Amino acid sequence: MTRIALLGAGLIGSFYTQALHGARSRDRVELVCSRSATNAAAFAAKWGVERWTTSIDEAVADERIDVVIVALPNDLHKQAVIAAAQAGKAVLCTKPLGRTAEEALQMLRAVEEAGVFHGYLEDLVYPPKTLKGLQSVQAGDLGRILWVRSRETHPGPHSDWFWDKERAGGGAIIDMGCHCIEIARSFIGKNVRPVEVVCWGDTQVHPIESEDHAVGMVRYEDGAIGQFEVSWAFRGGMDLRDEVAGTEGTLWMNHWLRTGMEMYTAKGTSRYVAEKSESNGGWLFPVGDEVAALGYSNMFTDMLDAIDQAREPTETFYDGYIVNAIMDASYRSIQTKRWEPIELPIWRGKKPHDDVGIVPDFDREHVLLKQERMPDGRVKLILRNKVTGELTHRFK
């Protein structure tokens, strides 16, 4: 049994605890920490947690604890992670790892110098649909990945600190762009270096200092593009969608608004429907098992199995640091209105290569650009001469 100290008693802490205590799990949250004694006590009573405290230092120093989970506001991540590392505890941190790449790098160095296990809790690379899609991509079913589009939009976050630029580190990009960026990295290949970003972001609706809407494109060293779309101004619930395009295939995933369950009620319901749902009547889109659909169950299985098996989990603090570096470049691009380089003083992936644009040979003289069956039943081929570059077509 893994004995866990949970730092944070908010919504994300509740999701984490549901996942950890679900399916007759042997792992338990044994201690919860909140700055509010009232919140800590209420959380402990609701989820059957034995002990609670208002002190981060007390929680991480507890000798009965094996793993520390950081589910705190962004401005407290570094303090909590460093305290856990100094106490020699395995530490798992929610997204984003830091408010900036500099903060993330400090946390990465802290856990590596202490020699403790570290996991980055990016739940949206763990939903069942995503894992199935990744298996297909890694098997080569889609060919070489060219473009990944990831979208997360909803009417805005649930806690006040998200809206505070200093505490959160930014707006919709830091809140949700981190998800989309890591989803794209996972499909493109995490060993492929991200090199530059162009991004637009602005406050379209809310009177805040941070952006409530942003669209960005990340260019990778192999030519692939990762596109993210995020908004705190989308109405109608939470929209989570991913698209992957490769040289040999395409993948579409809709994780939330079209889950396969649709319900109409003229009377309305007083029950909880789904995270960020804006209505309780008419057509509703309930989610059967939220913690599974959002990836929490698979995420903690991976993390805790990795601890037991003395291996790295799928997501580590290094991944969180890469994501922060991409977001930093995105914020710079918003200001400069141009492509900005992604600064990575530490890079552990592949070195540059030049396999961009590989297409199949048709014969000794030509490469095949396209083939398509026409209305008359014939197959039309578009060819390019390898030497002269001349474009021709023929039928077969």
LOTORTOR-176892 format. One record per residue (C-alpha): residue number from 1; residue in one letter; x, y, z. Coordinates in steps of 0.02 Angstrom, whole numbers. Each point is the difference from the previous one (the first is absolute). Layout:
<pts>
PT  pos  code       X       Y       Z
PT  NUM     A       X       Y       Z
...
</pts>
This chain:
<pts>
PT  pos  code       X       Y       Z
PT    1     M       0       0       0
PT    2     T      62     174     -45
PT    3     R     -31     128     137
PT    4     I     -33     171     -74
PT    5     A       2     178      63
PT    6     L    -111     111    -107
PT    7     L      44     185       1
PT    8     G    -158      91     -53
PT    9     A    -184     -26      41
PT   10     G     -81      78    -153
PT   11     L     -85     -71    -154
PT   12     I     156     -80     -72
PT   13     G      38     -78     170
PT   14     S    -174     -76       0
PT   15     F      24     -73    -175
PT   16     Y     169     -71      52
PT   17     T     -71     -80     156
PT   18     Q    -145     -78     -95
PT   19     A     125     -79    -120
PT   20     L     117     -58     138
PT   21     H    -137     -74     109
PT   22     G    -101     -73    -144
PT   23     A     -11    -179     -62
PT   24     R      40     -69     173
PT   25     S     174      74     -13
PT   26     R     129     -49     129
PT   27     D      74     176      -8
PT   28     R     -68     130     119
PT   29     V       7     186      33
PT   30     E      43      -7     185
PT   31     L      34     185      28
PT   32     V     -74     156     -81
PT   33     C      72     174      15
PT   34     S     -93     163     -27
PT   35     R      39     177      56
PT   36     S    -179       4      68
PT   37     A     -31    -112     151
PT   38     T    -186       0     -43
PT   39     N      32     -60    -177
PT   40     A     127    -130      55
PT   41     A    -118     -74     131
PT   42     A    -147      -2    -120
PT   43     F     103     -83    -137
PT   44     A      64    -133     121
PT   45     A    -176     -39      59
PT   46     K     -71     -10    -177
PT   47     W     134    -115     -72
PT   48     G      43    -105     152
PT   49     V     175      73      25
PT   50     E      70     -40     171
PT   51     R      99     158      36
PT   52     W       8     181     -54
PT   53     T     114     150      26
PT   54     T      22     181     -55
PT   55     S     190     -14     -12
PT   56     I      89     -54    -160
PT   57     D     161     -33      95
PT   58     E     -91    -109     126
PT   59     A     -85     -99    -137
PT   60     V     157     -39    -100
PT   61     A     103     -40     155
PT   62     D    -124    -129      64
PT   63     E      96    -165      13
PT   64     R    -156    -101     -37
PT   65     I     -14      78    -175
PT   66     D      78     -78    -156
PT   67     V     -59     118    -138
PT   68     V     -42     185      -3
PT   69     I    -127      64    -127
PT   70     V       2     186     -36
PT   71     A    -175      60     -47
PT   72     L      23     182      51
PT   73     P     -16     167     -90
PT   74     N     142      31    -122
PT   75     D      94     124     111
PT   76     L      23    -135     134
PT   77     H      69    -140    -110
PT   78     K     183      43      18
PT   79     Q      -7      17     189
PT   80     A     -91    -166      19
PT   81     V     108     -97    -124
PT   82     I     163      59      76
PT   83     A     -62     -41     175
PT   84     A     -49    -176     -55
PT   85     A     167     -27     -87
PT   86     Q      96      57     153
PT   87     A    -103    -121     105
PT   88     G      51    -141    -119
PT   89     K    -179     -35     -55
PT   90     A     -62     -52    -171
PT   91     V     -95     149     -69
PT   92     L    -137      15    -131
PT   93     C     -50     175     -57
PT   94     T    -154      60     -91
PT   95     K       9     101    -159
PT   96     P      77     121     -40
PT   97     L     162     -46      87
PT   98     G      49     183      22
PT   99     R     -60     173     -45
PT  100     T     154      17    -109
PT  101     A     134    -113     -73
PT  102     E     122      71     128
PT  103     E    -111     -60     144
PT  104     A     -24    -168     -84
PT  105     L     187     -22     -25
PT  106     Q      32      39     183
PT  107     M    -123    -137      49
PT  108     L      75    -124    -124
PT  109     R     173      32      70
PT  110     A     -64     -15     180
PT  111     V     -75    -174     -25
PT  112     E     146     -64    -105
PT  113     E     130      62     124
PT  114     A     -98     -79     143
PT  115     G     -17    -162     -99
PT  116     V    -188     -14      32
PT  117     F    -134     -67    -116
PT  118     H     -94     137     -93
PT  119     G    -156      -4    -108
PT  120     Y     -88     137     -98
PT  121     L    -188     -18      18
PT  122     E     -55      40    -178
PT  123     D    -163     -95       3
PT  124     L     -54      37    -179
PT  125     V     133    -112     -77
PT  126     Y     -79    -146      95
PT  127     P    -185      -9     -52
PT  128     P     -45    -171     -75
PT  129     K     -30      75    -173
PT  130     T     167      89       2
PT  131     L      96    -154      55
PT  132     K     -84    -101    -138
PT  133     G      43     135    -126
PT  134     L     181       6      58
PT  135     Q      14    -188     -24
PT  136     S     -55      20    -181
PT  137     V     121     143     -31
PT  138     Q     145     -92      81
PT  139     A     -39    -153    -106
PT  140     G      16     108    -155
PT  141     D    -182     -13     -52
PT  142     L      -8     186     -42
PT  143     G     174      10     -77
PT  144     R     108     149      46
PT  145     I     -96     127     103
PT  146     L     -16     168     -87
PT  147     W    -123      99     106
PT  148     V     -90     -15     167
PT  149     R    -140     116      52
PT  150     S     -55       0     182
PT  151     R    -143     106      65
PT  152     E     -60      34     177
PT  153     T    -130     133      29
PT  154     H    -130      36     135
PT  155     P     -84     148      88
PT  156     G     145      27     121
PT  157     P      85     -78     153
PT  158     H     -83     -39     165
PT  159     S     117      86     126
PT  160     D      46     182      22
PT  161     W     189     -26      -6
PT  162     F      -8     -57    -182
PT  163     W     -55     177     -47
PT  164     D     147      80      92
PT  165     K     145      19    -123
PT  166     E     133       6     136
PT  167     R     -60    -156      90
PT  168     A     -41    -102    -155
PT  169     G     141      60    -113
PT  170     G    -119      40    -143
PT  171     G    -174     -35     -62
PT  172     A     -76    -129    -117
PT  173     I     170     -52     -70
PT  174     I      76     -43     169
PT  175     D    -163     -81      55
PT  176     M     -46    -102    -153
PT  177     G     134      27    -131
PT  178     C     114    -110     104
PT  179     H    -121    -145     -32
PT  180     C      -9      31    -187
PT  181     I     188      22     -20
PT  182     E      40    -165      86
PT  183     I    -134     -92     -97
PT  184     A      81      60    -162
PT  185     R     175     -45      63
PT  186     S     -60    -175      41
PT  187     F     -69     -32    -175
PT  188     I     143      86     -93
PT  189     G     132     -85     109
PT  190     K      71      67     161
PT  191     N     177     -29     -62
PT  192     V     -30     123    -144
PT  193     R      58     173      49
PT  194     P    -125     145      -4
PT  195     V      91     147     -79
PT  196     E    -115     151     -16
PT  197     V    -174      67      36
PT  198     V    -117     129     -72
PT  199     C    -148      46     109
PT  200     W    -145     121      13
PT  201     G     -83      30     167
PT  202     D    -112     135      71
PT  203     T    -136      39     126
PT  204     Q    -158      -3    -102
PT  205     V    -133      -7     135
PT  206     H      60      11     180
PT  207     P      72     156      85
PT  208     I     163     -85      52
PT  209     E     186      24     -33
PT  210     S      24    -175     -74
PT  211     E     -58     -70    -167
PT  212     D    -169     -86      -3
PT  213     H      25     -66    -177
PT  214     A     152     -56     -99
PT  215     V      51     -95    -157
PT  216     G     178     -56     -29
PT  217     M     107    -107    -116
PT  218     V     157     -92      56
PT  219     R     122     -53    -136
PT  220     Y     103    -156      34
PT  221     E     171     -45     -68
PT  222     D     -70    -133    -117
PT  223     G    -120     125     -78
PT  224     A    -155     -54      98
PT  225     I    -118     133      69
PT  226     G     -89      -7     167
PT  227     Q    -148     119       7
PT  228     F     -88      51     161
PT  229     E    -165      91      24
PT  230     V     -55      54     174
PT  231     S    -138     110      67
PT  232     W     -82      54     161
PT  233     A    -140      78    -104
PT  234     F     -77    -154     -82
PT  235     R    -183     -27      42
PT  236     G     -88    -167       9
PT  237     G     111    -100     117
PT  238     M     175     -69     -23
PT  239     D      64     -42    -173
PT  240     L     146    -123      -5
PT  241     R      50     -55    -175
PT  242     D     158     -65     -82
PT  243     E      42     -30    -183
PT  244     V     154     -86     -66
PT  245     A      52       0    -184
PT  246     G     136    -112     -70
PT  247     T      66     -48    -171
PT  248     E    -104    -160       4
PT  249     G    -152      41     106
PT  250     T    -103     113     112
PT  251     L     -64     -12     178
PT  252     W    -144      99      78
PT  253     M     -46      -5     184
PT  254     N    -141      89      91
PT  255     H      20     -26     187
PT  256     W    -140      97      83
PT  257     L    -148      77     -91
PT  258     R     -27    -157    -106
PT  259     T      39    -146     112
PT  260     G    -135    -117     -65
PT  261     M    -126      49     135
PT  262     E    -129     134     -38
PT  263     M    -151      36     110
PT  264     Y    -148     116     -23
PT  265     T    -102      60     149
PT  266     A    -142     126     -13
PT  267     K     -17      -2     189
PT  268     G     184      32      36
PT  269     T     110     -85     128
PT  270     S      70      56     166
PT  271     R     143    -124     -16
PT  272     Y     178      33     -56
PT  273     V      16     -30    -187
PT  274     A     184      19     -45
PT  275     E     146     115      33
PT  276     K     -31     177     -70
PT  277     S    -176     -45     -57
PT  278     E    -100     162     -13
PT  279     S    -178     -67       1
PT  280     N    -108    -124      92
PT  281     G    -140     -16    -126
PT  282     G     -30     -34    -184
PT  283     W     134    -102     -88
PT  284     L     136     -52     123
PT  285     F     161     -97     -24
PT  286     P      36     -97     160
PT  287     V     165     -91      21
PT  288     G     -10    -176      68
PT  289     D     164      -1      94
PT  290     E      85     169       6
PT  291     V     161     -54      85
PT  292     A      26    -134    -132
PT  293     A     -54     109    -147
PT  294     L     120     138      52
PT  295     G     144    -122      20
PT  296     Y      22       8     189
PT  297     S     -22    -187      29
PT  298     N     127     -52    -133
PT  299     M     117     139      55
PT  300     F      13     -57     179
PT  301     T      14    -182     -52
PT  302     D     151      48    -105
PT  303     M      77     109     136
PT  304     L     -19    -122     144
PT  305     D      48    -152    -106
PT  306     A     156      95     -53
PT  307     I      47      26     183
PT  308     D     -26    -185      38
PT  309     Q      98     -53    -155
PT  310     A     141     127      24
PT  311     R     -25      75    -173
PT  312     E     -43     171     -71
PT  313     P    -184      39     -26
PT  314     T     -64      59    -169
PT  315     E       2     181      62
PT  316     T     142      69     107
PT  317     F      52     172      59
PT  318     Y     109      11    -155
PT  319     D    -158      -4    -106
PT  320     G     -76     135     108
PT  321     Y     155     107     -26
PT  322     I     -11     -20    -191
PT  323     V    -184      52       4
PT  324     N      42     154     104
PT  325     A     137      49    -123
PT  326     I    -125     -10    -144
PT  327     M    -126     106      95
PT  328     D     134     130      40
PT  329     A      37      16    -186
PT  330     S    -188      13     -34
PT  331     Y     -16     147     118
PT  332     R     150      85     -81
PT  333     S     -79     -26    -171
PT  334     I    -161      84      56
PT  335     Q     102     155      40
PT  336     T     115       0    -152
PT  337     K    -131     -64    -126
PT  338     R     128    -114     -82
PT  339     W      73    -176      12
PT  340     E     102     -17     160
PT  341     P     135    -130      34
PT  342     I     -30    -126     140
PT  343     E     143      15     124
PT  344     L      52    -170      66
PT  345     P     165       5      96
PT  346     I     -30    -184      38
PT  347     W     -54    -113    -144
PT  348     R       6    -189      15
PT  349     G     -86     -51    -162
PT  350     K      60     -36    -175
PT  351     K     131     102     -91
PT  352     P     -49      89    -162
PT  353     H     -38    -107    -150
PT  354     D     -54      32    -179
PT  355     D    -137    -125     -41
PT  356     V    -130     136     -31
PT  357     G     -99     -23    -159
PT  358     I      38    -183     -33
PT  359     V    -121     -66    -133
PT  360     P      -4    -171     -83
PT  361     D      91     -36    -162
PT  362     F    -112     -41    -148
PT  363     D     143     -58    -111
PT  364     R     184      42     -26
PT  365     E     -43     172     -71
PT  366     H    -154      55      97
PT  367     V     -73      19     172
PT  368     L    -186     -24      29
PT  369     L     -86     157      66
PT  370     K    -181     -57      -7
PT  371     Q    -115    -136     -64
PT  372     E    -188      11      -7
PT  373     R    -142    -101     -76
PT  374     M     -97     110    -120
PT  375     P    -187      -5     -38
PT  376     D      30    -108    -155
PT  377     G      84    -133     106
PT  378     R     178      31     -59
PT  379     V     139      38     125
PT  380     K      91     164     -33
PT  381     L     182      19      54
PT  382     I      90     166      28
PT  383     L     189     -22     -23
PT  384     R     152     110      21
PT  385     N     164     -27     -91
PT  386     K     142     -23     125
PT  387     V     125      96    -107
PT  388     T     -97     135     -94
PT  389     G    -145      25     122
PT  390     E    -124     -12    -144
PT  391     L    -177     -44      54
PT  392     T    -100    -122    -105
PT  393     H    -151    -114      17
PT  394     R     -46    -168     -69
PT  395     F    -138    -128      23
PT  396     K       2    -182      47
</pts>
